[in-house]
Amino acid sequence: MDDPSFRPLALIVDDHGDSAVIFSEAMKMAGFAVEVVHTGEEALVRLADTAPAVVLLDLCLPRVAGTEILRHIRGDERLVATYVIIISADPILAGTTLEQADQVLVKPIGYSWLRDLAVELAGKLSTYNGISDTENDRT
């Protein structure tokens, strides 16, 4: 999977640099192309230009809250197929997103666990989108 055009995009929205790096590396290991943004404003700008396969979304962000970004994603027809994983250190706040998010994870989240989840998700996405492993391995 050397050509990113054959990899699903994971957009990571997290204002904590260390978390963003861990999430990014786990998603890359699972075969995703990855983009990282650190504010809600940056996320909205990026979502206006692209339809990622997956969004890992922290809820507590500067300027624009993650809950507002989640509402934006669910209200945009272009993003209807986007798989949204909420990541939050606040289990009560995270619980308020259960009906809109595809998955909710409470920090801290271990790299190995997230990588395994990403591998499973990548398999589901490639099967759902009709992409075979041989198509993903083209160089």
Secondary structure, DSSP 8 states (H G I E B T S, - for coil): ---GGGS-EEEEE-S-HHHHHHHHHHHHHTT-EEEEE-SHHHHHHHHHH---SEEEEESS-SSS-HHHHHHHHHH-GGGTT-EEEEEES-HHHHHTTTTT-SEEEES---HHHHHHHHHHHHHHHHHHTT--HHHHT--
